[in-house]
């Protein structure tokens, strides 16, 4: 199992967290996605979790990776 921890921008509320969870589920519904609104951290756990695909999807959703 792979675990990715990505710092993302523009996460301001629970609605943002829900949008991220739903958006990343489009990549692989088997992944577990945790979003910490306060820190802006997105953690993805699952088989074959692809960091670049996750980063691209976050940017597409309006939550680009920080840094």
PyMOL Python script that loads the backbone (N, CA, C, O; Angstrom):
from pymol import cmd

cmd.read_pdbstr("""\
ATOM      1  N   UNK A   1       0.842  -1.182   0.000  1.00  0.00           N
ATOM      2  CA  UNK A   1       0.000   0.000   0.000  1.00  0.00           C
ATOM      3  C   UNK A   1       0.885   1.241   0.000  1.00  0.00           C
ATOM      4  O   UNK A   1       1.916   1.294   0.670  1.00  0.00           O
ATOM      5  N   UNK A   2       0.461   2.217  -0.754  1.00  0.00           N
ATOM      6  CA  UNK A   2       1.172   3.490  -0.862  1.00  0.00           C
ATOM      7  C   UNK A   2       0.450   4.545  -0.039  1.00  0.00           C
ATOM      8  O   UNK A   2      -0.779   4.570   0.019  1.00  0.00           O
ATOM      9  N   UNK A   3       1.231   5.420   0.598  1.00  0.00           N
ATOM     10  CA  UNK A   3       0.656   6.564   1.303  1.00  0.00           C
ATOM     11  C   UNK A   3       1.311   7.829   0.778  1.00  0.00           C
ATOM     12  O   UNK A   3       2.534   7.973   0.813  1.00  0.00           O
ATOM     13  N   UNK A   4       0.482   8.744   0.291  1.00  0.00           N
ATOM     14  CA  UNK A   4       0.957  10.038  -0.193  1.00  0.00           C
ATOM     15  C   UNK A   4       0.443  11.123   0.731  1.00  0.00           C
ATOM     16  O   UNK A   4      -0.725  11.105   1.118  1.00  0.00           O
ATOM     17  N   UNK A   5       1.292  12.059   1.086  1.00  0.00           N
ATOM     18  CA  UNK A   5       0.876  13.213   1.879  1.00  0.00           C
ATOM     19  C   UNK A   5       1.261  14.446   1.080  1.00  0.00           C
ATOM     20  O   UNK A   5       2.436  14.688   0.804  1.00  0.00           O
ATOM     21  N   UNK A   6       0.235  15.227   0.710  1.00  0.00           N
ATOM     22  CA  UNK A   6       0.454  16.384  -0.154  1.00  0.00           C
ATOM     23  C   UNK A   6      -0.142  17.622   0.506  1.00  0.00           C
ATOM     24  O   UNK A   6      -1.278  17.604   0.979  1.00  0.00           O
ATOM     25  N   UNK A   7       0.632  18.679   0.527  1.00  0.00           N
ATOM     26  CA  UNK A   7       0.165  19.973   1.018  1.00  0.00           C
ATOM     27  C   UNK A   7      -0.514  20.673  -0.144  1.00  0.00           C
ATOM     28  O   UNK A   7       0.104  20.879  -1.188  1.00  0.00           O
ATOM     29  N   UNK A   8      -1.785  21.046   0.023  1.00  0.00           N
ATOM     30  CA  UNK A   8      -2.539  21.678  -1.062  1.00  0.00           C
ATOM     31  C   UNK A   8      -2.987  23.079  -0.660  1.00  0.00           C
ATOM     32  O   UNK A   8      -3.118  23.386   0.525  1.00  0.00           O
ATOM     33  N   UNK A   9      -3.216  23.911  -1.651  1.00  0.00           N
ATOM     34  CA  UNK A   9      -3.651  25.290  -1.441  1.00  0.00           C
ATOM     35  C   UNK A   9      -5.167  25.401  -1.529  1.00  0.00           C
ATOM     36  O   UNK A   9      -5.831  24.539  -2.104  1.00  0.00           O
ATOM     37  N   UNK A  10      -5.703  26.461  -0.958  1.00  0.00           N
ATOM     38  CA  UNK A  10      -7.108  26.854  -1.099  1.00  0.00           C
ATOM     39  C   UNK A  10      -8.114  25.968  -0.362  1.00  0.00           C
ATOM     40  O   UNK A  10      -9.313  26.081  -0.618  1.00  0.00           O
ATOM     41  N   UNK A  11      -7.677  25.105   0.529  1.00  0.00           N
ATOM     42  CA  UNK A  11      -8.620  24.284   1.295  1.00  0.00           C
ATOM     43  C   UNK A  11      -9.101  25.145   2.465  1.00  0.00           C
ATOM     44  O   UNK A  11      -8.328  25.476   3.364  1.00  0.00           O
ATOM     45  N   UNK A  12     -10.391  25.502   2.440  1.00  0.00           N
ATOM     46  CA  UNK A  12     -10.911  26.445   3.426  1.00  0.00           C
ATOM     47  C   UNK A  12     -12.032  25.897   4.299  1.00  0.00           C
ATOM     48  O   UNK A  12     -12.329  26.458   5.354  1.00  0.00           O
ATOM     49  N   UNK A  13     -12.664  24.790   3.861  1.00  0.00           N
ATOM     50  CA  UNK A  13     -13.838  24.327   4.604  1.00  0.00           C
ATOM     51  C   UNK A  13     -14.111  22.846   4.330  1.00  0.00           C
ATOM     52  O   UNK A  13     -13.426  22.201   3.536  1.00  0.00           O
ATOM     53  N   UNK A  14     -15.125  22.339   5.007  1.00  0.00           N
ATOM     54  CA  UNK A  14     -15.522  20.953   4.815  1.00  0.00           C
ATOM     55  C   UNK A  14     -16.003  20.669   3.402  1.00  0.00           C
ATOM     56  O   UNK A  14     -15.830  19.564   2.889  1.00  0.00           O
ATOM     57  N   UNK A  15     -16.611  21.677   2.771  1.00  0.00           N
ATOM     58  CA  UNK A  15     -17.044  21.513   1.382  1.00  0.00           C
ATOM     59  C   UNK A  15     -15.860  21.288   0.453  1.00  0.00           C
ATOM     60  O   UNK A  15     -15.941  20.499  -0.488  1.00  0.00           O
ATOM     61  N   UNK A  16     -14.764  21.983   0.722  1.00  0.00           N
ATOM     62  CA  UNK A  16     -13.535  21.785  -0.056  1.00  0.00           C
ATOM     63  C   UNK A  16     -13.040  20.350   0.125  1.00  0.00           C
ATOM     64  O   UNK A  16     -12.663  19.682  -0.838  1.00  0.00           O
ATOM     65  N   UNK A  17     -13.049  19.890   1.381  1.00  0.00           N
ATOM     66  CA  UNK A  17     -12.596  18.528   1.678  1.00  0.00           C
ATOM     67  C   UNK A  17     -13.455  17.504   0.944  1.00  0.00           C
ATOM     68  O   UNK A  17     -12.932  16.534   0.395  1.00  0.00           O
ATOM     69  N   UNK A  18     -14.771  17.714   0.932  1.00  0.00           N
ATOM     70  CA  UNK A  18     -15.674  16.796   0.225  1.00  0.00           C
ATOM     71  C   UNK A  18     -15.384  16.790  -1.270  1.00  0.00           C
ATOM     72  O   UNK A  18     -15.369  15.731  -1.898  1.00  0.00           O
ATOM     73  N   UNK A  19     -15.154  17.973  -1.840  1.00  0.00           N
ATOM     74  CA  UNK A  19     -14.855  18.067  -3.271  1.00  0.00           C
ATOM     75  C   UNK A  19     -13.569  17.316  -3.611  1.00  0.00           C
ATOM     76  O   UNK A  19     -13.485  16.657  -4.648  1.00  0.00           O
ATOM     77  N   UNK A  20     -12.574  17.418  -2.738  1.00  0.00           N
ATOM     78  CA  UNK A  20     -11.312  16.714  -2.957  1.00  0.00           C
ATOM     79  C   UNK A  20     -11.524  15.209  -2.877  1.00  0.00           C
ATOM     80  O   UNK A  20     -11.028  14.471  -3.728  1.00  0.00           O
ATOM     81  N   UNK A  21     -12.252  14.744  -1.865  1.00  0.00           N
ATOM     82  CA  UNK A  21     -12.514  13.309  -1.728  1.00  0.00           C
ATOM     83  C   UNK A  21     -13.234  12.757  -2.957  1.00  0.00           C
ATOM     84  O   UNK A  21     -12.863  11.710  -3.488  1.00  0.00           O
ATOM     85  N   UNK A  22     -14.260  13.468  -3.399  1.00  0.00           N
ATOM     86  CA  UNK A  22     -15.029  13.018  -4.567  1.00  0.00           C
ATOM     87  C   UNK A  22     -14.172  13.042  -5.826  1.00  0.00           C
ATOM     88  O   UNK A  22     -14.213  12.112  -6.631  1.00  0.00           O
ATOM     89  N   UNK A  23     -13.401  14.100  -5.990  1.00  0.00           N
ATOM     90  CA  UNK A  23     -12.554  14.210  -7.175  1.00  0.00           C
ATOM     91  C   UNK A  23     -11.495  13.131  -7.244  1.00  0.00           C
ATOM     92  O   UNK A  23     -11.255  12.562  -8.309  1.00  0.00           O
ATOM     93  N   UNK A  24     -10.856  12.841  -6.119  1.00  0.00           N
ATOM     94  CA  UNK A  24      -9.817  11.814  -6.118  1.00  0.00           C
ATOM     95  C   UNK A  24     -10.413  10.418  -6.241  1.00  0.00           C
ATOM     96  O   UNK A  24      -9.740   9.505  -6.718  1.00  0.00           O
ATOM     97  N   UNK A  25     -11.656  10.234  -5.823  1.00  0.00           N
ATOM     98  CA  UNK A  25     -12.331   8.944  -5.999  1.00  0.00           C
ATOM     99  C   UNK A  25     -12.514   8.628  -7.480  1.00  0.00           C
ATOM    100  O   UNK A  25     -12.615   7.460  -7.854  1.00  0.00           O
ATOM    101  N   UNK A  26     -12.557   9.658  -8.326  1.00  0.00           N
ATOM    102  CA  UNK A  26     -12.648   9.435  -9.765  1.00  0.00           C
ATOM    103  C   UNK A  26     -11.389   8.750 -10.294  1.00  0.00           C
ATOM    104  O   UNK A  26     -11.450   8.000 -11.269  1.00  0.00           O
ATOM    105  N   UNK A  27     -10.252   9.006  -9.653  1.00  0.00           N
ATOM    106  CA  UNK A  27      -9.003   8.357 -10.072  1.00  0.00           C
ATOM    107  C   UNK A  27      -8.985   6.895  -9.652  1.00  0.00           C
ATOM    108  O   UNK A  27      -8.583   6.027 -10.428  1.00  0.00           O
ATOM    109  N   UNK A  28      -9.419   6.619  -8.426  1.00  0.00           N
ATOM    110  CA  UNK A  28      -9.472   5.245  -7.917  1.00  0.00           C
ATOM    111  C   UNK A  28     -10.399   5.223  -6.709  1.00  0.00           C
ATOM    112  O   UNK A  28     -10.044   5.736  -5.648  1.00  0.00           O
ATOM    113  N   UNK A  29     -11.585   4.634  -6.860  1.00  0.00           N
ATOM    114  CA  UNK A  29     -12.543   4.622  -5.749  1.00  0.00           C
ATOM    115  C   UNK A  29     -12.079   3.784  -4.554  1.00  0.00           C
ATOM    116  O   UNK A  29     -12.680   3.861  -3.483  1.00  0.00           O
ATOM    117  N   UNK A  30     -11.043   3.003  -4.718  1.00  0.00           N
ATOM    118  CA  UNK A  30     -10.533   2.182  -3.624  1.00  0.00           C
ATOM    119  C   UNK A  30      -9.584   2.907  -2.697  1.00  0.00           C
ATOM    120  O   UNK A  30      -9.239   2.391  -1.634  1.00  0.00           O
ATOM    121  N   UNK A  31      -9.155   4.100  -3.084  1.00  0.00           N
ATOM    122  CA  UNK A  31      -8.237   4.854  -2.239  1.00  0.00           C
ATOM    123  C   UNK A  31      -8.972   5.436  -1.043  1.00  0.00           C
ATOM    124  O   UNK A  31     -10.154   5.771  -1.125  1.00  0.00           O
ATOM    125  N   UNK A  32      -8.254   5.551   0.073  1.00  0.00           N
ATOM    126  CA  UNK A  32      -8.747   6.261   1.241  1.00  0.00           C
ATOM    127  C   UNK A  32      -8.149   7.664   1.184  1.00  0.00           C
ATOM    128  O   UNK A  32      -6.934   7.820   1.071  1.00  0.00           O
ATOM    129  N   UNK A  33      -8.997   8.679   1.261  1.00  0.00           N
ATOM    130  CA  UNK A  33      -8.533  10.070   1.178  1.00  0.00           C
ATOM    131  C   UNK A  33      -8.937  10.792   2.453  1.00  0.00           C
ATOM    132  O   UNK A  33     -10.118  10.850   2.795  1.00  0.00           O
ATOM    133  N   UNK A  34      -7.953  11.340   3.152  1.00  0.00           N
ATOM    134  CA  UNK A  34      -8.187  12.154   4.342  1.00  0.00           C
ATOM    135  C   UNK A  34      -7.745  13.575   4.031  1.00  0.00           C
ATOM    136  O   UNK A  34      -6.669  13.791   3.473  1.00  0.00           O
ATOM    137  N   UNK A  35      -8.578  14.541   4.394  1.00  0.00           N
ATOM    138  CA  UNK A  35      -8.259  15.951   4.159  1.00  0.00           C
ATOM    139  C   UNK A  35      -8.306  16.679   5.493  1.00  0.00           C
ATOM    140  O   UNK A  35      -9.323  16.650   6.186  1.00  0.00           O
ATOM    141  N   UNK A  36      -7.212  17.328   5.852  1.00  0.00           N
ATOM    142  CA  UNK A  36      -7.140  18.156   7.054  1.00  0.00           C
ATOM    143  C   UNK A  36      -7.301  19.607   6.621  1.00  0.00           C
ATOM    144  O   UNK A  36      -6.383  20.197   6.051  1.00  0.00           O
ATOM    145  N   UNK A  37      -8.461  20.172   6.892  1.00  0.00           N
ATOM    146  CA  UNK A  37      -8.760  21.538   6.446  1.00  0.00           C
ATOM    147  C   UNK A  37      -7.788  22.537   7.074  1.00  0.00           C
ATOM    148  O   UNK A  37      -7.267  23.411   6.382  1.00  0.00           O
ATOM    149  N   UNK A  38      -7.542  22.416   8.365  1.00  0.00           N
ATOM    150  CA  UNK A  38      -6.710  23.389   9.078  1.00  0.00           C
ATOM    151  C   UNK A  38      -5.290  23.460   8.529  1.00  0.00           C
ATOM    152  O   UNK A  38      -4.727  24.548   8.405  1.00  0.00           O
ATOM    153  N   UNK A  39      -4.711  22.314   8.203  1.00  0.00           N
ATOM    154  CA  UNK A  39      -3.326  22.288   7.728  1.00  0.00           C
ATOM    155  C   UNK A  39      -3.216  22.273   6.212  1.00  0.00           C
ATOM    156  O   UNK A  39      -2.136  22.508   5.670  1.00  0.00           O
ATOM    157  N   UNK A  40      -4.322  21.998   5.515  1.00  0.00           N
ATOM    158  CA  UNK A  40      -4.289  21.903   4.059  1.00  0.00           C
ATOM    159  C   UNK A  40      -3.610  20.645   3.559  1.00  0.00           C
ATOM    160  O   UNK A  40      -3.102  20.607   2.438  1.00  0.00           O
ATOM    161  N   UNK A  41      -3.602  19.621   4.388  1.00  0.00           N
ATOM    162  CA  UNK A  41      -2.932  18.376   4.038  1.00  0.00           C
ATOM    163  C   UNK A  41      -3.923  17.359   3.483  1.00  0.00           C
ATOM    164  O   UNK A  41      -4.997  17.139   4.043  1.00  0.00           O
ATOM    165  N   UNK A  42      -3.535  16.744   2.364  1.00  0.00           N
ATOM    166  CA  UNK A  42      -4.327  15.682   1.752  1.00  0.00           C
ATOM    167  C   UNK A  42      -3.494  14.405   1.833  1.00  0.00           C
ATOM    168  O   UNK A  42      -2.364  14.360   1.347  1.00  0.00           O
ATOM    169  N   UNK A  43      -4.065  13.368   2.453  1.00  0.00           N
ATOM    170  CA  UNK A  43      -3.388  12.083   2.568  1.00  0.00           C
ATOM    171  C   UNK A  43      -4.173  11.054   1.769  1.00  0.00           C
ATOM    172  O   UNK A  43      -5.379  10.887   1.956  1.00  0.00           O
ATOM    173  N   UNK A  44      -3.473  10.369   0.877  1.00  0.00           N
ATOM    174  CA  UNK A  44      -4.086   9.349   0.032  1.00  0.00           C
ATOM    175  C   UNK A  44      -3.406   8.020   0.340  1.00  0.00           C
ATOM    176  O   UNK A  44      -2.180   7.919   0.304  1.00  0.00           O
ATOM    177  N   UNK A  45      -4.204   7.010   0.639  1.00  0.00           N
ATOM    178  CA  UNK A  45      -3.682   5.666   0.904  1.00  0.00           C
ATOM    179  C   UNK A  45      -4.354   4.686  -0.044  1.00  0.00           C
ATOM    180  O   UNK A  45      -5.574   4.707  -0.207  1.00  0.00           O
ATOM    181  N   UNK A  46      -3.560   3.832  -0.663  1.00  0.00           N
ATOM    182  CA  UNK A  46      -4.144   2.816  -1.526  1.00  0.00           C
ATOM    183  C   UNK A  46      -3.120   2.163  -2.426  1.00  0.00           C
ATOM    184  O   UNK A  46      -1.980   2.613  -2.537  1.00  0.00           O
ATOM    185  N   UNK A  47      -3.547   1.106  -3.056  1.00  0.00           N
ATOM    186  CA  UNK A  47      -2.688   0.415  -4.001  1.00  0.00           C
ATOM    187  C   UNK A  47      -2.481   1.312  -5.217  1.00  0.00           C
ATOM    188  O   UNK A  47      -3.423   1.917  -5.729  1.00  0.00           O
ATOM    189  N   UNK A  48      -1.260   1.383  -5.657  1.00  0.00           N
ATOM    190  CA  UNK A  48      -0.914   2.122  -6.871  1.00  0.00           C
ATOM    191  C   UNK A  48      -1.313   3.593  -6.835  1.00  0.00           C
ATOM    192  O   UNK A  48      -1.660   4.161  -7.870  1.00  0.00           O
ATOM    193  N   UNK A  49      -1.270   4.215  -5.665  1.00  0.00           N
ATOM    194  CA  UNK A  49      -1.544   5.651  -5.576  1.00  0.00           C
ATOM    195  C   UNK A  49      -0.427   6.388  -6.318  1.00  0.00           C
ATOM    196  O   UNK A  49       0.746   6.260  -5.969  1.00  0.00           O
ATOM    197  N   UNK A  50      -0.787   7.135  -7.309  1.00  0.00           N
ATOM    198  CA  UNK A  50       0.152   7.811  -8.200  1.00  0.00           C
ATOM    199  C   UNK A  50       0.242   9.294  -7.815  1.00  0.00           C
ATOM    200  O   UNK A  50      -0.718  10.044  -7.988  1.00  0.00           O
ATOM    201  N   UNK A  51       1.391   9.704  -7.298  1.00  0.00           N
ATOM    202  CA  UNK A  51       1.563  11.071  -6.797  1.00  0.00           C
ATOM    203  C   UNK A  51       1.311  12.110  -7.881  1.00  0.00           C
ATOM    204  O   UNK A  51       0.651  13.116  -7.620  1.00  0.00           O
ATOM    205  N   UNK A  52       1.813  11.893  -9.073  1.00  0.00           N
ATOM    206  CA  UNK A  52       1.629  12.881 -10.141  1.00  0.00           C
ATOM    207  C   UNK A  52       0.171  12.990 -10.552  1.00  0.00           C
ATOM    208  O   UNK A  52      -0.314  14.093 -10.804  1.00  0.00           O
ATOM    209  N   UNK A  53      -0.539  11.869 -10.625  1.00  0.00           N
ATOM    210  CA  UNK A  53      -1.965  11.892 -10.973  1.00  0.00           C
ATOM    211  C   UNK A  53      -2.760  12.623  -9.900  1.00  0.00           C
ATOM    212  O   UNK A  53      -3.679  13.379 -10.212  1.00  0.00           O
ATOM    213  N   UNK A  54      -2.411  12.399  -8.636  1.00  0.00           N
ATOM    214  CA  UNK A  54      -3.097  13.073  -7.531  1.00  0.00           C
ATOM    215  C   UNK A  54      -2.833  14.576  -7.593  1.00  0.00           C
ATOM    216  O   UNK A  54      -3.754  15.374  -7.424  1.00  0.00           O
ATOM    217  N   UNK A  55      -1.599  14.960  -7.830  1.00  0.00           N
ATOM    218  CA  UNK A  55      -1.247  16.382  -7.920  1.00  0.00           C
ATOM    219  C   UNK A  55      -1.994  17.067  -9.063  1.00  0.00           C
ATOM    220  O   UNK A  55      -2.516  18.170  -8.900  1.00  0.00           O
ATOM    221  N   UNK A  56      -2.043  16.404 -10.225  1.00  0.00           N
ATOM    222  CA  UNK A  56      -2.763  16.970 -11.369  1.00  0.00           C
ATOM    223  C   UNK A  56      -4.250  17.134 -11.061  1.00  0.00           C
ATOM    224  O   UNK A  56      -4.850  18.157 -11.393  1.00  0.00           O
ATOM    225  N   UNK A  57      -4.841  16.121 -10.424  1.00  0.00           N
ATOM    226  CA  UNK A  57      -6.272  16.173 -10.111  1.00  0.00           C
ATOM    227  C   UNK A  57      -6.560  17.276  -9.100  1.00  0.00           C
ATOM    228  O   UNK A  57      -7.547  17.999  -9.238  1.00  0.00           O
ATOM    229  N   UNK A  58      -5.705  17.413  -8.081  1.00  0.00           N
ATOM    230  CA  UNK A  58      -5.876  18.488  -7.106  1.00  0.00           C
ATOM    231  C   UNK A  58      -5.853  19.852  -7.791  1.00  0.00           C
ATOM    232  O   UNK A  58      -6.679  20.714  -7.487  1.00  0.00           O
ATOM    233  N   UNK A  59      -4.910  20.052  -8.714  1.00  0.00           N
ATOM    234  CA  UNK A  59      -4.829  21.316  -9.439  1.00  0.00           C
ATOM    235  C   UNK A  59      -6.082  21.529 -10.287  1.00  0.00           C
ATOM    236  O   UNK A  59      -6.621  22.635 -10.338  1.00  0.00           O
ATOM    237  N   UNK A  60      -6.541  20.476 -10.945  1.00  0.00           N
ATOM    238  CA  UNK A  60      -7.758  20.549 -11.765  1.00  0.00           C
ATOM    239  C   UNK A  60      -8.978  20.941 -10.923  1.00  0.00           C
ATOM    240  O   UNK A  60      -9.857  21.667 -11.388  1.00  0.00           O
ATOM    241  N   UNK A  61      -9.018  20.454  -9.684  1.00  0.00           N
ATOM    242  CA  UNK A  61     -10.131  20.738  -8.792  1.00  0.00           C
ATOM    243  C   UNK A  61     -10.053  22.125  -8.157  1.00  0.00           C
ATOM    244  O   UNK A  61     -11.003  22.573  -7.514  1.00  0.00           O
ATOM    245  N   UNK A  62      -8.910  22.808  -8.339  1.00  0.00           N
ATOM    246  CA  UNK A  62      -8.741  24.145  -7.763  1.00  0.00           C
ATOM    247  C   UNK A  62      -7.977  24.166  -6.459  1.00  0.00           C
ATOM    248  O   UNK A  62      -7.985  25.170  -5.748  1.00  0.00           O
ATOM    249  N   UNK A  63      -7.314  23.063  -6.137  1.00  0.00           N
ATOM    250  CA  UNK A  63      -6.533  22.950  -4.894  1.00  0.00           C
ATOM    251  C   UNK A  63      -5.096  22.536  -5.249  1.00  0.00           C
ATOM    252  O   UNK A  63      -4.665  21.438  -4.896  1.00  0.00           O
ATOM    253  N   UNK A  64      -4.356  23.409  -5.942  1.00  0.00           N
ATOM    254  CA  UNK A  64      -3.035  23.012  -6.404  1.00  0.00           C
ATOM    255  C   UNK A  64      -2.080  22.711  -5.253  1.00  0.00           C
ATOM    256  O   UNK A  64      -2.138  23.353  -4.204  1.00  0.00           O
ATOM    257  N   UNK A  65      -1.211  21.740  -5.455  1.00  0.00           N
ATOM    258  CA  UNK A  65      -0.203  21.439  -4.431  1.00  0.00           C
ATOM    259  C   UNK A  65       0.635  22.669  -4.143  1.00  0.00           C
ATOM    260  O   UNK A  65       1.028  23.398  -5.054  1.00  0.00           O
ATOM    261  N   UNK A  66       0.901  22.888  -2.875  1.00  0.00           N
ATOM    262  CA  UNK A  66       1.719  24.029  -2.452  1.00  0.00           C
ATOM    263  C   UNK A  66       3.184  23.748  -2.735  1.00  0.00           C
ATOM    264  O   UNK A  66       3.639  22.606  -2.662  1.00  0.00           O
ATOM    265  N   UNK A  67       3.903  24.788  -3.054  1.00  0.00           N
ATOM    266  CA  UNK A  67       5.337  24.662  -3.230  1.00  0.00           C
ATOM    267  C   UNK A  67       5.828  24.227  -4.547  1.00  0.00           C
ATOM    268  O   UNK A  67       7.036  24.106  -4.747  1.00  0.00           O
TER     269      UNK A  67
END
""", "prot")
cmd.dss("prot")
cmd.show_as("cartoon", "prot")
cmd.util.cbc("prot")
cmd.orient("prot")
